[in-house]
Amino acid sequence: MSTASMPKYRAVERQLRARIAGLDDGALLPTETEMCQEYSVSRITMRRAIEEIARDGLVTRHRGHGTKVNRPEPTTSENHVDQGEHFDSRFTGFFGQLTGFGHRVHSDVLEFGPVQANMAVSKALRVDPHSEVFHMSRRRYVDGNVHQLSRTWFVPGQFPGIEDEDFREQSLYGYLEREHGVSIAQQDLSVSLLVPSRDEARTLSISDRQPRLSLQITAYSADGGPFLYGESIFVSSDAHIFFTATGASPQR
C-alpha cells in the first residue's frame, strides 16, 4: 500500500519509526507542536502516531519532560519473541500465532498487485510459467521490531475484492476463511538457508551478509488444490522453525 493511500497518522508513524531508529537511547524528540509543523499534520494526527510508537515501547512520554527514545534491553522471559514460526495441526498462521501469545503484529505492505509467475510459484500453484498471478509483499513487525519479509502469491480472480483489503493489521488466512470460506487443510513446508539479496537486506535493515532462515509454504484447501504460495525471510541469523507432528494412534 502506498503512503498516499494510508491514514495520515500511519504515514507519520512510519516516518517517526525511521527517525527513531537513528537516535540514541534517551534522545529527546521535538515537541508535538514542532513536529506538527515539521510534518504538516494536526495535533490529533501527531498524537495518534506517537501513541502507536509508545505502545511498542520505542518511546516514553513524560509530562513536562517531552517524548524520549527508549531502547529496552532484550528480554529472556516468556515475553521474548523467538525469530521463527511454530507449525502444528492448528493452521493459525503467523498473525494468529503471535497475537494469540499477546504480541502486537503489524505489517508494511510493500507490493500488492499482478506479477508474472516464476518457476517456484508456477509449480506450487500449478499454473503456467510467466502467467499472471497476484502478489503481496509485506515487511512484518512483532512488538515494533522488524521480524521478517513475507511474500505471498495466489491465482488472480480466486478471491474477488482482496486487492481492496488492508492487510497491515489483519491475518491473511483469517480474511480468506472469513470472506471466502477457504481454510487450510494441508501445508507443504520447505526450510532452507539463503543470503538475502541487497534489496531484501535493505528492506530488513540487515547490514551483514550472513545466511538467514527462509521458509516456503504451499497451502491447500479441502478439495486438494493449492490456493496460496508463500516465502518468508527472517531477520535473525539464529531463527528457528518449530514443528509438531500428529497422527493416528498405532494399531494394536
N, C-alpha and C positions, 0 to 999 in steps of 0.2 A: 504494500500500500504506500502510495507516495505521501510525502509530508503535507502536500496541499490538501489531501483528502482526509487527513486525520483531524480529530479535535484539536483546538489550539493548545490546550494545556498539555496534550501528549507531545506535540511538536516542541514545545518549550521544555518539557521534561527530558526529551531526548537530547536537546542541546545542553541542558544542565548536567546530565549524566556524563556527557563527553567533557564538559568543563571540569567537573569534579575529579574525573579520572587523572587530570594533570596537576591536581593540587595536593599539598601535604596535609597530613592529619592535623586537625585543629585550625586549618586556614579559615579565615572569616570571609563569607560571601558578602557581596554588596547588599544594601538594604532592599526590601521589597520595592520601595519607590524607585530606587535607582535601576533595579533590574526590570521593572515595568517599562521604564523609559528606554532601556537598552534593547529590550526585545519587542517593544511596541505592542504590549498587551495590557489588559486591565489588571487591577489588583486581584480580582477574583480568579482570573486565569493563572496568574503567577502563584497565588497561594495554593491552588489545587495542584500545580506541578510540583511545588516544594513538598506538599503533604505526601505525594506519591513516593518521592525520593526518601523522605524521612521515614516512611513506613518500611522501607527496605533497609533502614539503618545506615544510610550513606551520609546523612547529615543529622545534626541535633539542633533543636531550636531552643533558645533561652531568652525569656522575656527580658528586654533591656540590654541583652548582650549579642543579639543577632543570630544568624544561622552559621554553624561551623561544620566543616567537613569532618566526618567520622570514619576512621579506619579500624573497625573492630578486629580483634585478634581472631584467627581461625579457631573454631571450636572442635573439640574431640568428643563432645557429648552426643546424646541421642539426636540433637538437632542438626548435627553435621550432615551435609548432603553428599553422599558418595557420587562421584562422577561416573555415571553409568545408568543402566536400567535393569529392572528385575522382571523376568518373564515367567509366568506360571499359567495355570488353566483359566485364570481370570484375565481376559484381554481388556484391560482398562486403558492402555496407552500411557504415554509419558505424562501427559497432563493429569490424568486421573490418578496415577501413582503418586506423584509428588504433592498434589493438592490434598489427596487422602491422608498424607502424613503431616499436613498442616503447613506446607510450604507455599509460597506465592510464586506462581508461574505466569510469565507473560512473554510475548514474542515481538520482535520486529519483523514484519512481513516485507521481505526484500524484493521478491518477484512473485507475480501471480498472473498467469496467462498461458496462451498456447505456445508450444515449442515443438521441435522435431524430436522424435524418439531416438535415443541412441541404442546401441545393441543390448545393453543391460535392461533398459526399460522395455524395449520391444519384446525381448524374451520373457520377462516377468509378466507383462500384461497381455502377451500373446497377440501382438499387433505387428504390422509390417514395419521394418526398419525405416526410419525417416518419416513415418506417418505422423500426423499431428496428434499430440497428447496435451493434456493440461498439466501445468507445473506450478508448484508453490514452494518457495524457498523462505525459511524462517531462521532468524538468529534467536535462540531461546535462552531465557534467563530463569534462574531459580534464586529467589530472595535477593534480586537485584544484581546477581553475578552472572556473566555470560557462561552458559553451560554447554551448548552445542550448536552446530549448524545443521539444520534439518531440511532435507529436500524430499518432496513428495510428488508423484506423478499418477494420473488416472486418465481414463478414456474420456474425451470430450463428449458432452451430452448425456453422460451417465448420471450426473447429479445436477439437474437443472437448478439454476439460481445460486450455485455455490460461489460463482465469481463475485457475487454481491455481498457475501458474508465477510464479517470482520473476525479474523482468527488470531488477533493479538492476545485475547484473554479468554479463549474458549477452546475446548477439545475438538479436534477434527473428527476423531472417532465418535465422540458424543453427538456432534452435529449430524454425521451420516446416519447414525442409528435413530436419532430423534426425528429428523426431517425426511429421511429416505428409507427408513426401515432396514438399513443394512448393518449387520453386526458381524464380527469376526468369528468365523467357525474354525479357521486354521491359519497359522502363520508359519512361513518358511523364513528362517533366520540365518544369516551368514555374518561372521565376525572376522575382521582382518585388521592388520596394521598398515597405515599409509602415512606418508609425509604430506601434509596439506600443501596445496598449491599456494603461490604467493597471494592470489586473490582470497582464497579460503583463510589463510593465516591472517591476512589483513582484516577480514570480516570478524574473526575470532580474537583479534588483538594478540596473536601469538608471535613472539619475536624469535624463537629458536627454530631449528629445522629438525626437531625430534619427531619420530613417528607418533601418531595418535591412533586411538582405537576408532575403527569405522564399523558401522552396523548397517546391514542391508536387510530389509523386511519386505516380503510379499504377503499381502493379506488376502484371504479367500473368504467368500460368503458361503452360506449354507448350500448353495447349488454347485459348489466346487469351482466356481470361476474366480479368477483374480480380479480384485477391484481397486487395488492400490499397491504401488511400489514405492518404497522409501529408502533413503540413505541418510545416515547421521554421522557427523564427525564430532568427537568430544574434545573439549578444550584441554582437560587434564591429560598429562602423559602417563598417569597411572590409573586410568579409568577401569572399571570392572563391569562385566555383564553377568548377572545372576540368573540361573535357570532353576526352575522347579518342575520336575517331570512327574506326571502321574499316569497311572494305567490301571487296567482291570486287575482284580485280585487273582493270583495264580490258582489254577485248578488243582484240586486235591484228589 
